[in-house]
Amino acid sequence: MSATIYIHEVRTRLRSVVIWSLSVAAIIFIFFSIFPGFASQAAVIDQMMARFPPALLEAFGMNRTSLASVLGFYSFIFVFVQLCLAIQAGNYGFGLVSVEENELTADFLLTRPVSRSQVLTSKLLAALTSLTMTNAVVWVFTFVSISMFHDSFSYETGSIYLLLASIVIFQLFFLSVGLVISLLVKRVRSVTPYSLGLGFGMYVLAAFSSVFGTVSLEYITPFKHLDPAYIVENGRYDTPLVLLNLAVSLLALGISYWLYIRRDIQAVS
């Protein structure tokens, strides 16, 4: 690893980390601020939910948890948190090596006395550090929001910890898949369409899997591998799907190293 590259990459992403962290924190805080109103009208909420189409409830996992409970409400919010984290991790994955190739500075970097594997390792660790910063903000604002708005309703802290711990695995998937896709395509001119497509695409697949009961889709999308409703309902992870998620992430990272070491880098003419 190169400390110089690592520090430069972390500094480059600081503004992005602040924006994403504040955005996710705002989602958690604002959504949870209305929880006391939901919880105090539990019977009314249950009657209202019964009128929604079953497919809609299934798509958001609301048929397995109650919005009038702390855990049920947080699992509902957590889906939107996951979506934001997926797009952020996808952004970092797609831009990890493509940004320098677009700016035609990659050849300059590779003339330094560091190997390509060291370059990629430094960039990956910097991206993971940046994601961990956002992850830490999610942890802090989750417990701050719950302590402020749980309104004397009891809840299991174990399930909260499981949900928050799943973020690391979730982020790694989109980071590694975004990276390998960026190395497979000839040129990524803008990371935003790719990261939005990957994030929302996986989210839609999870919704279709819930609505239609298409089991095969559960093996594709991390939104089902780390389904908040399942974690809250069962108090544990779906181990086979989590292991599949980790296997895909590690395989994508391995392929990324292989592709990057052999990649033809366009030089400034």
DRENLUM-193465 format. One record per atom (N, C-alpha, C): residue in three letters; x, y, z. Coordinates in pm, whole numbers, padded with zeros to 5 digits, always signed. Each point is the difference from the previous one (the first is absolute). Layout:
<sites>
ALAXYZ/...
</sites>
This chain:
<sites>
MET+00083-00120+00000/MET-00083+00120+00000/MET+00087+00125+00000/SER-00047+00102-00068/SER+00069+00129-00002/SER-00076+00098+00089/ALA+00067+00048+00105/ALA-00064+00094+00092/ALA-00035+00131-00069/THR+00084+00042-00094/THR-00025+00125-00072/THR-00129-00008-00082/ILE-00016-00109-00074/ILE-00122-00018-00080/ILE-00121-00012+00092/TYR+00014-00075+00108/TYR-00112-00019+00094/TYR-00047+00133+00057/ILE+00092+00080+00049/ILE-00036+00129+00061/ILE-00063+00092-00104/HIS+00057+00002-00120/HIS-00055+00084-00108/HIS-00143-00042-00033/GLU-00025-00130-00009/GLU-00133-00049-00036/GLU-00102+00033+00110/VAL+00040-00014+00125/VAL-00091+00032+00111/VAL-00034+00148-00001/ARG+00100+00085-00018/ARG-00023+00145-00004/ARG-00091+00038-00117/THR+00020-00066-00113/THR-00080+00031-00119/THR-00148-00026+00025/ARG-00030-00101+00081/ARG-00140-00039+00021/ARG-00064+00064+00124/LEU+00073+00081+00073/LEU-00054+00054+00126/LEU-00129+00078-00021/ARG-00004+00084-00103/ARG-00122+00079-00027/ARG-00116-00092-00032/SER+00026-00101-00081/SER-00105-00097-00033/SER-00048-00074+00123/VAL+00092-00038+00088/VAL-00037-00072+00123/VAL-00090+00087+00088/VAL+00035+00126+00012/VAL-00080+00092+00082/VAL-00142+00012-00056/ILE-00011+00017-00131/ILE-00133+00015-00063/ILE-00084-00126+00019/TRP+00059-00117-00031/TRP-00074-00124+00016/TRP-00036-00026+00146/SER+00093+00027+00090/SER-00026-00025+00143/SER-00113+00088+00053/LEU+00002+00126-00036/LEU-00105+00091+00046/LEU-00135-00037-00062/SER+00002-00044-00125/SER-00125-00039-00066/SER-00063-00122+00067/VAL+00082-00102+00027/VAL-00051-00120+00065/VAL-00044+00031+00143/ALA+00077+00082+00070/ALA-00036+00039+00137/ALA-00134+00072+00001/ALA-00023+00087-00100/ALA-00126+00073-00009/ALA-00118-00094-00023/ILE+00020-00102-00085/ILE-00106-00098-00024/ILE-00039-00070+00130/ILE+00100-00047+00073/ILE-00027-00072+00124/ILE-00069+00090+00101/PHE+00053+00121+00019/PHE-00052+00090+00103/PHE-00141+00048-00034/ILE-00021+00043-00123/ILE-00131+00054-00039/ILE-00107-00108+00003/PHE+00032-00119-00054/PHE-00097-00108+00002/PHE-00035-00040+00143/PHE+00102-00012+00086/PHE-00027-00045+00136/PHE-00072+00105+00082/SER+00007+00125-00039/SER-00069+00105+00074/SER-00152-00016-00006/ILE-00050-00073-00103/ILE-00144-00021-00009/ILE-00043-00133+00062/PHE+00097-00076+00053/PHE-00035-00129+00058/PHE-00097+00010+00117/PRO+00016+00096+00094/PRO-00096+00007+00111/PRO-00145+00011-00045/GLY-00023+00074-00110/GLY-00136+00011-00052/GLY-00051-00134-00051/PHE+00086-00077-00068/PHE-00038-00133-00047/PHE-00030-00093+00118/ALA+00090+00000+00096/ALA-00012-00093+00112/ALA-00122+00027+00086/SER-00036+00127+00016/SER-00116+00035+00084/SER-00132-00035-00067/GLN+00003-00022-00131/GLN-00121-00036-00075/GLN+00016-00139-00062/ALA+00049-00094+00081/ALA+00031-00133-00051/ALA-00119-00067-00066/ALA-00116+00006+00065/ALA-00118-00067-00055/ALA-00041+00062-00134/VAL+00005+00132-00006/VAL-00037+00069-00124/VAL+00099-00034-00112/ILE+00129-00005+00036/ILE+00103-00032-00098/ILE-00021-00141-00055/ASP-00031-00096+00089/ASP-00022-00137-00044/ASP-00120-00010-00095/GLN-00107+00075+00031/GLN-00117+00001-00088/GLN+00034+00061-00136/MET+00079+00107+00003/MET+00039+00066-00124/MET+00088-00093-00084/MET+00093-00069+00065/MET+00089-00090-00073/MET-00077-00117-00061/ALA-00107-00042+00065/ALA-00078-00111-00051/ALA-00068+00034-00132/ARG-00016+00129-00028/ARG-00067+00042-00123/ARG+00097+00010-00119/PHE+00130-00003+00030/PHE+00098+00007-00109/PHE+00003-00131-00076/PRO+00032+00003-00130/PRO+00012-00125-00076/PRO+00107-00090+00061/PRO-00027-00129+00013/PRO+00099-00093+00057/PRO+00135+00005-00072/ALA-00004+00021-00132/ALA+00125+00005-00077/ALA+00086+00119+00044/LEU-00064+00114+00029/LEU+00074+00118+00044/LEU+00063-00024+00136/LEU-00077-00059+00091/LEU+00053-00030+00133/LEU+00116-00098-00009/GLU-00011-00098-00088/GLU+00105-00100-00016/GLU+00126+00063-00057/ALA-00017+00092-00094/ALA+00115+00064-00064/ALA+00085+00077+00099/PHE-00064+00064+00099/PHE+00073+00078+00099/PHE+00023-00076+00130/GLY-00040-00127+00004/GLY+00020-00081+00120/GLY-00087+00042+00116/MET-00109+00072-00027/MET-00085+00051+00107/MET-00104-00101+00046/ASN-00008-00113-00069/ASN-00096-00103+00041/ASN+00057-00089+00110/ARG+00130+00014+00029/ARG+00065-00084+00101/ARG+00033+00076+00127/THR-00008+00132-00004/THR+00028+00081+00118/THR-00108+00106+00017/SER-00005+00057+00119/SER-00099+00104+00029/SER+00068+00136+00007/LEU-00056+00097-00069/LEU+00055+00135+00004/LEU-00022+00065+00136/ALA-00082-00062+00084/ALA-00025+00054+00133/ALA+00103-00047+00102/SER+00096-00082-00044/SER+00108-00045+00089/SER+00131+00067-00043/VAL+00091+00015+00094/VAL+00127+00066-00029/VAL+00077-00077-00108/LEU+00011-00130+00017/LEU+00076-00082-00096/LEU-00068-00004-00137/GLY-00133-00014+00000/GLY-00073-00003-00126/GLY+00015+00131-00076/PHE-00008+00111+00072/PHE+00012+00130-00064/PHE+00142+00022-00052/TYR+00099-00043+00080/TYR+00138+00019-00042/TYR+00035-00090-00119/SER-00054-00120-00004/SER+00027-00088-00115/SER-00058+00060-00127/PHE-00112+00072+00011/PHE-00059+00068-00115/PHE+00092+00114-00046/ILE+00051+00080+00095/ILE+00091+00109-00033/ILE+00129-00053-00060/PHE+00046-00113+00055/PHE+00131-00053-00035/PHE+00010-00037-00148/VAL-00110-00033-00062/VAL+00001-00030-00143/VAL+00047+00122-00079/PHE-00048+00118+00038/PHE+00040+00122-00069/PHE+00144+00037+00032/VAL+00043-00031+00123/VAL+00140+00020+00037/VAL+00088-00090-00087/GLN-00041-00125-00016/GLN+00075-00093-00084/GLN+00012+00051-00143/LEU-00107+00055-00052/LEU+00002+00050-00138/LEU+00102+00112-00016/CYS+00003+00091+00096/CYS+00098+00109-00005/CYS+00142-00054+00010/LEU+00021-00095+00092/LEU+00134-00057+00018/LEU+00043-00078-00123/ALA-00095-00064-00068/ALA+00031-00074-00121/ALA+00049+00094-00110/ILE-00067+00112-00016/ILE+00040+00096-00103/ILE+00135+00062+00033/GLN+00022+00032+00128/GLN+00130+00056+00040/GLN+00113-00099-00026/ALA-00018-00125+00044/ALA+00104-00102-00021/ALA+00020-00026-00149/GLY-00109-00001-00077/GLY+00012-00017-00144/GLY+00077+00113-00064/ASN-00024+00123+00046/ASN+00074+00116-00051/ASN+00150-00019+00020/TYR+00037-00042+00120/TYR+00142-00017+00031/TYR+00059-00117-00080/GLY-00076-00105-00016/GLY+00049-00114-00076/GLY+00021+00032-00147/PHE-00099+00063-00061/PHE+00011+00034-00142/PHE+00108+00105-00026/GLY+00021+00088+00098/GLY+00097+00107-00021/GLY+00140-00030+00049/LEU+00021-00118+00057/LEU+00127-00031+00063/LEU+00118+00012-00095/VAL-00014-00054-00121/VAL+00109+00010-00099/VAL-00043+00077-00125/SER-00130+00013-00021/SER-00047+00062-00124/SER+00020+00151-00002/VAL-00003+00064+00117/VAL+00015+00146+00004/VAL+00135+00042-00056/GLU+00106-00068+00041/GLU+00133+00036-00048/GLU+00018-00034-00148/GLU-00067-00106-00045/GLU+00008-00034-00142/GLU-00070+00106-00084/ASN-00113+00052+00051/ASN-00070+00106-00073/ASN+00080+00129-00003/GLU+00071+00028+00110/GLU+00079+00123+00007/GLU+00139-00017-00059/LEU+00028-00122-00050/LEU+00129-00031-00063/LEU+00118+00023+00094/THR-00022-00030+00129/THR+00109+00010+00098/THR+00044-00137+00050/ALA-00065-00106-00048/ALA+00031-00134+00049/ALA+00142-00040-00038/ASP+00044+00039-00122/ASP+00135-00038-00041/ASP+00107+00066+00087/PHE-00028+00123+00045/PHE+00093+00069+00090/PHE+00010-00074+00134/LEU-00115-00043+00052/LEU-00002-00071+00127/LEU+00078-00131-00009/LEU-00016-00069-00111/LEU+00063-00131-00015/LEU+00149+00008-00031/THR+00051+00121-00022/THR+00145+00013-00017/THR+00071+00017+00134/ARG-00079+00015+00108/ARG+00060+00010+00133/ARG+00055-00136+00041/PRO+00092-00001+00099/PRO+00061-00128+00043/PRO-00092-00085+00088/VAL-00119-00028-00049/VAL-00094-00088+00069/VAL-00061-00094-00104/SER-00032-00120+00040/SER-00060-00096-00092/SER-00148+00030-00017/ARG-00058-00058-00103/ARG-00143+00020-00024/ARG-00084-00057+00115/SER+00042-00113+00052/SER-00074-00060+00112/SER+00004+00090+00122/GLN+00115+00068+00023/GLN+00009+00094+00111/GLN-00090+00121-00022/VAL-00006+00046-00124/VAL-00087+00113-00033/VAL-00146-00035+00029/LEU-00042-00116-00050/LEU-00140-00039+00017/LEU-00031-00027+00147/THR+00092-00062+00072/THR-00022-00025+00143/THR-00014+00131+00077/SER+00084+00096-00030/SER-00006+00130+00067/SER-00134+00069-00028/LYS-00044-00006-00125/LYS-00127+00061-00037/LYS-00119-00070+00067/LEU+00006-00133+00005/LEU-00108-00076+00064/LEU-00009+00032+00149/LEU+00114+00004+00067/LEU-00001+00029+00143/LEU-00050+00142+00027/ALA+00034+00093-00088/ALA-00048+00137+00014/ALA-00151+00007-00018/ALA-00051-00074-00100/ALA-00145-00003-00022/ALA-00072-00063+00119/LEU+00056-00109+00053/LEU-00061-00065+00116/LEU+00004+00091+00122/THR+00107+00076+00016/THR+00009+00096+00109/THR-00109+00106-00013/SER-00020+00049-00121/SER-00103+00101-00025/SER-00139-00055+00030/LEU-00025-00123-00042/LEU-00130-00061+00028/LEU-00018-00025+00149/THR+00107-00033+00070/THR-00007-00023+00144/THR-00035+00129+00074/MET+00045+00113-00051/MET-00036+00128+00061/MET-00151+00021-00007/THR-00057-00026-00117/THR-00146+00010-00014/THR-00069-00103+00089/ASN+00056-00119+00004/ASN-00053-00107+00084/ASN-00007+00045+00146/ALA+00106+00065+00047/ALA+00004+00047+00140/ALA-00109+00102+00028/VAL-00024+00088-00098/VAL-00107+00100+00016/VAL-00136-00068+00009/VAL-00021-00105-00080/VAL-00126-00075+00005/VAL-00019-00061+00139/TRP+00106-00059+00055/TRP-00008-00057+00135/TRP-00039+00106+00102/VAL+00070+00113-00004/VAL-00024+00105+00100/VAL-00142+00054-00010/PHE-00044+00035-00120/PHE-00132+00060-00015/PHE-00113-00100+00022/THR+00028-00128-00022/THR-00100-00101+00031/THR-00031-00001+00148/PHE+00103-00008+00082/PHE-00023-00007+00144/PHE-00046+00133+00058/VAL+00047+00110-00057/VAL-00047+00131+00045/VAL-00148+00016-00030/SER-00042-00037-00121/SER-00140+00014-00040/SER-00090-00092+00081/ILE+00044-00123+00022/ILE-00082-00094+00077/ILE-00014+00048+00144/SER+00111+00046+00058/SER-00007+00046+00139/SER-00088+00123+00015/MET-00007+00084-00103/MET-00081+00121+00007/MET-00148-00026-00028/PHE-00030-00097-00087/PHE-00138-00014-00048/PHE-00065-00135+00027/HIS+00066-00090+00075/HIS-00063-00131+00020/HIS-00121+00007+00091/ASP-00014+00115+00073/ASP-00124+00028+00073/ASP-00039-00113+00095/SER+00093-00047+00077/SER-00019-00103+00103/SER-00039-00137-00054/PHE+00000-00017-00133/PHE-00026-00132-00059/PHE+00128-00082+00007/SER-00012-00124+00044/SER+00116-00087+00016/SER+00042-00057-00135/TYR+00126-00041-00008/TYR+00051-00060-00124/TYR+00124-00083+00032/GLU+00029-00093-00090/GLU+00117-00088+00014/GLU+00122+00067-00063/THR+00101+00028+00081/THR+00119+00064-00056/THR+00079-00097-00089/GLY-00015-00130+00024/GLY+00072-00099-00080/GLY-00030+00012-00148/SER-00127+00017-00035/SER-00038+00013-00140/SER+00053+00130-00061/ILE+00005+00106+00080/ILE+00057+00126-00048/ILE+00146-00019-00035/TYR+00074-00068+00088/TYR+00142-00026-00027/TYR+00020-00085-00126/LEU-00086-00098-00018/LEU+00010-00085-00119/LEU-00023+00081-00128/LEU-00099+00087+00003/LEU-00028+00085-00116/LEU+00119+00090-00031/LEU+00054+00064+00102/LEU+00110+00093-00020/LEU+00128-00072-00044/ALA+00025-00118+00057/ALA+00118-00077-00038/ALA-00007-00047-00145/SER-00122-00019-00051/SER-00016-00047-00138/SER+00043+00103-00103/ILE+00015+00126+00042/ILE+00035+00106-00094/ILE+00136-00027-00065/VAL+00095-00052+00078/VAL+00134-00024-00053/VAL-00005-00099-00117/ILE-00072-00111+00019/ILE-00014-00101-00105/ILE-00073+00059-00120/PHE-00102+00077+00028/PHE-00082+00062-00105/PHE+00083+00097-00083/GLN+00077+00085+00065/GLN+00083+00096-00071/GLN+00107-00068-00085/LEU+00061-00105+00056/LEU+00106-00070-00071/LEU-00050-00059-00130/PHE-00124-00049-00002/PHE-00056-00058-00122/PHE-00004+00104-00112/PHE-00057+00117+00028/PHE-00016+00101-00105/PHE+00133+00062-00038/LEU+00092+00012+00095/LEU+00133+00050-00032/LEU+00073-00095-00094/SER+00000-00128+00032/SER+00075-00098-00080/SER-00065-00024-00135/VAL-00132-00010-00004/VAL-00069-00021-00127/VAL+00015+00123-00090/GLY-00010+00119+00059/GLY+00021+00121-00079/GLY+00140+00006-00058/LEU+00098-00042+00079/LEU+00139+00000-00047/LEU+00020-00096-00116/VAL-00050-00122+00014/VAL+00023-00099-00105/VAL-00074+00038-00129/ILE-00117+00058+00012/ILE-00073+00044-00120/ILE+00077+00113-00070/SER+00056+00093+00079/SER+00075+00111-00060/SER+00123-00049-00074/LEU+00055-00114+00043/LEU+00117-00056-00068/LEU-00038-00086-00120/LEU-00124-00046-00001/LEU-00046-00083-00112/LEU-00043+00085-00120/VAL-00053+00119+00028/VAL-00041+00087-00110/VAL+00120+00080-00048/LYS-00009+00049-00122/LYS+00115+00068-00060/LYS+00030+00131+00070/ARG-00106+00077+00029/ARG+00021+00130+00064/ARG-00126+00042+00074/VAL+00016+00046+00124/VAL-00112+00052+00079/VAL+00013+00152+00000/ARG-00083+00065-00081/ARG+00009+00145-00011/ARG-00059+00071+00121/SER-00104-00058+00057/SER-00063+00057+00120/SER-00044-00115+00090/VAL+00037+00007+00128/VAL-00031-00110+00091/VAL-00146+00004+00046/THR-00064+00116-00006/THR-00135+00014+00056/THR-00103-00091-00067/PRO-00010-00004-00134/PRO-00098-00091-00061/PRO+00024-00146+00036/TYR+00126-00039+00009/TYR+00032-00139+00033/TYR-00040-00032+00144/SER+00035+00087+00094/SER-00030-00027+00141/SER-00150+00006+00027/LEU-00068+00094-00064/LEU-00147+00006+00015/LEU-00064-00124-00059/GLY+00048-00041-00117/GLY-00055-00120-00064/GLY+00021-00124+00083/LEU+00120-00014+00056/LEU+00030-00117+00084/LEU-00082+00001+00128/GLY-00005+00115+00067/GLY-00072+00010+00127/GLY-00149-00021-00017/PHE-00062+00078-00089/PHE-00144-00013-00020/PHE-00036-00132-00067/GLY+00089-00049-00087/GLY-00027-00128-00065/GLY-00009-00114+00101/MET+00094-00005+00093/MET-00003-00102+00104/MET-00120+00017+00093/TYR-00037+00125+00025/TYR-00117+00026+00085/TYR-00129-00049-00067/VAL-00013+00028-00130/VAL-00118-00045-00074/VAL-00007-00152-00005/LEU+00115-00065-00020/LEU+00002-00147+00000/LEU-00047-00055+00134/ALA+00039+00065+00110/ALA-00044-00044+00132/ALA-00151+00016+00015/ALA-00053+00111-00052/ALA-00145+00023+00007/ALA-00075-00105-00081/PHE+00049-00030-00121/PHE-00064-00103-00082/PHE+00008-00137+00068/SER+00111-00026+00063/SER+00017-00128+00069/SER-00103-00015+00111/SER-00026+00110+00074/SER-00097-00004+00109/SER-00143-00013-00052/VAL-00030+00075-00106/VAL-00137+00002-00051/VAL-00038-00132-00066/PHE+00089-00051-00085/PHE-00033-00118-00079/PHE+00052-00130+00061/GLY+00078+00013+00109/GLY+00053-00121+00062/GLY+00098-00073-00088/THR+00071+00074-00086/THR+00098-00060-00090/THR+00128-00026+00079/VAL+00016-00122+00043/VAL+00112-00034+00089/VAL+00134+00028-00065/SER+00009-00024-00131/SER+00128+00017-00069/SER+00053+00142+00012/LEU-00088+00100+00006/LEU+00044+00138+00011/LEU+00067+00027+00134/GLU-00033-00077+00102/GLU+00060+00020+00131/GLU+00150-00025-00003/TYR+00045-00079-00096/TYR+00142-00031-00009/TYR+00078+00110-00071/ILE-00069+00096-00057/ILE+00065+00103-00081/ILE+00022+00129+00077/THR-00099+00042+00077/THR+00003+00134+00057/THR+00036+00001+00149/PRO+00091+00087+00040/PRO+00036+00011+00142/PRO-00112+00056+00086/PHE-00099+00064-00061/PHE-00114+00048+00078/PHE-00080-00116+00058/LYS+00013-00119-00061/LYS-00060-00121+00055/LYS+00099-00078+00085/HIS+00129+00008-00034/HIS+00102-00066+00081/HIS-00003+00054+00143/LEU-00022+00132+00011/LEU+00000+00067+00130/LEU-00132+00075+00018/ASP-00108-00074-00010/ASP-00134+00056+00007/ASP-00031+00046+00143/PRO-00022+00132+00022/PRO-00026+00049+00136/PRO-00120-00066+00067/ALA-00107-00022-00076/ALA-00119-00062+00058/ALA+00030-00141+00049/TYR+00080-00075-00078/TYR+00037-00136+00040/TYR+00085+00003+00127/ILE+00095+00092+00007/ILE+00089+00009+00115/ILE-00079+00033+00126/VAL-00094+00095-00011/VAL-00081+00039+00115/VAL-00094-00112+00041/GLU-00059-00065-00098/GLU-00097-00106+00028/GLU+00065-00121+00065/ASN+00120-00034-00045/ASN+00065-00124+00047/ASN+00113+00024+00100/GLY+00045+00124+00011/GLY+00109+00029+00092/GLY+00133-00059-00041/ARG+00019-00022-00130/ARG+00124-00058-00052/ARG+00009+00028-00149/TYR+00116-00029-00058/TYR+00017+00012-00144/TYR-00045-00128-00069/ASP-00032+00013-00129/ASP-00023-00117-00084/ASP+00139-00047-00046/THR+00059-00089+00079/THR+00142-00036-00017/THR+00038-00041-00142/PRO-00074-00090-00067/PRO+00039-00038-00136/PRO+00007+00120-00095/LEU-00096+00091+00010/LEU+00000+00116-00090/LEU+00112+00097+00034/VAL+00031+00015+00129/VAL+00111+00088+00040/VAL+00133-00056-00049/LEU+00017-00131+00012/LEU+00122-00064-00050/LEU+00012+00015-00151/LEU-00114-00011-00070/LEU+00000+00021-00145/LEU+00041+00143-00032/ASN-00051+00095+00077/ASN+00034+00141-00019/ASN+00150+00022+00015/LEU+00058-00057+00105/LEU+00143+00015+00024/LEU+00082-00067-00111/ALA-00048-00115-00046/ALA+00071-00071-00106/ALA+00003+00082-00128/VAL-00113+00061-00035/VAL-00007+00084-00120/VAL+00093+00120+00013/SER+00001+00062+00119/SER+00085+00117+00022/SER+00148-00036-00013/LEU+00039-00109+00064/LEU+00141-00041-00005/LEU+00041-00043-00142/LEU-00092-00068-00070/LEU+00028-00039-00138/LEU+00016+00124-00088/ALA-00087+00098+00019/ALA+00009+00124-00078/ALA+00132+00072+00027/LEU+00044+00000+00126/LEU+00128+00064+00033/LEU+00117-00075-00065/GLY-00005-00132+00004/GLY+00105-00079-00062/GLY+00009+00024-00150/ILE-00116+00001-00065/ILE-00002+00027-00145/ILE+00047+00142-00029/SER-00033+00095+00089/SER+00042+00139-00019/SER+00151+00012+00000/TYR+00065-00066+00095/TYR+00146+00003+00004/TYR+00059-00060-00129/TRP-00056-00110-00042/TRP+00050-00067-00122/TRP-00016+00090-00121/LEU-00114+00067-00011/LEU-00026+00088-00114/LEU+00087+00125+00005/TYR+00015+00058+00119/TYR+00075+00126+00011/TYR+00148-00020-00029/ILE+00055-00111+00046/ILE+00142-00028-00023/ILE+00029-00014-00149/ARG-00099-00051-00075/ARG+00019-00025-00144/ARG-00063+00108-00088/ARG-00054+00102+00060/ARG-00075+00101-00076/ARG+00094+00091-00079/ASP-00038+00031-00123/ASP+00072+00098-00082/ASP-00045+00139+00041/ILE+00093+00080+00047/ILE-00031+00135+00045/ILE+00033+00100-00109/GLN-00101+00084-00032/GLN+00020+00099-00106/GLN+00092+00110+00049/ALA+00102+00030-00073/ALA+00095+00103+00037/ALA-00036+00132-00068/VAL+00053+00109+00056/VAL-00021+00131-00060/VAL+00083+00007-00127/SER-00063+00031-00111/SER+00073+00003-00127/SER+00055+00140-00029/
</sites>
